[in-house]
Amino acid sequence: MKQRSTTVRALIDPKKKENVSKILRRMGINHSEAINIFYSLIEEYQGFPFDLKLPVNGEKKDLNPDLISHLKHSVKRNYRLGELLAK
């Protein structure tokens, strides 16, 4: 029998979750639907459905420093997790 769904867990900053919840409510969707949309786009594009790139020549205008910090922290944490799982 084919499994209909599975669980995905993520640690999210509480304030960010609250802010996104308000946006999703206005859009008429919940977190699960948003995640399913995102996953479908990743599957369709065979990667993120948008460009993720560092600024050219160290240029940081238009970039939120908190976002850059969060992304760097996530990459380091997930890299360490990958190393542990590979053992």
N, C-alpha and C positions, 0 to 999 in steps of 0.2 A: 504494500500500500504506500502510495506516495505521500510524503509529509507535506501538509498544507503551508506551514509556516515554521519559523524558528526564531529564537530570541537573539537580539543584538544588544549588547550592553556598552554604554559609553559613559565616561566621567565628563561632566559638563559643569562649567562654572555656574552656580545657582542664579546669578544675576543675568547671565547670558541666556540661560534656559527660560527665565521669566520674560525677558525681552522678546525672545523668539516665539514663545507661547502666545504672546499678544498679537504678533504679526500673523502667525498661523491661524489663530482664531478669526482674524479679519479675512483671511483667505478661505476660511471654511474647511481647513484640514487640520489633522492632528499630527503629533510627532511621528507616529508610525507611518502615516501616509507620506509625510515629507521625506523620511528616510527611504521609503520604497521608491519614491520618485528619484531621489539622488542616486540610489543603487542602480535603478534602471538606466539612468543617463550614463553612469560609469560603465555599465555593461555595453551600452550602445556605442559609446565613444572609445571603448577599450582603454579608459583612463578617465581623468577628471574632465568634466564637460566645460572646462574653462582653463586658461593658461595659468600656471603657477610658475612664476619666474622671479628671480632676484633683480633689483634695479640695476641698470647699466651704469658702470663707473661709480658705484657706490652712491648713486643718487637716491635720496630717500623721500623726495617730495611726493605727496599723495599717498604715502604708505603709513598706516597706523602702527606705531612702534609696539603697541601691546600685541597686535596681531603677529608681527614678525617674531616677537619674543615667544609667544605661544607656539607658533609653528616650529621654531628652533627647539623648544623644550619637548614638543611632541615627537619630533624626529629622533632626538637623543633617547627618549624613553622607549620608543618603539624599536629602535636599533638594539638597545640593550635587551629588550624582551626577545627579539629575534635571535640574538646570540645565545640566550639562555635556552630557548626552545630548540636550537640546533644541536645542543650538547646531547 
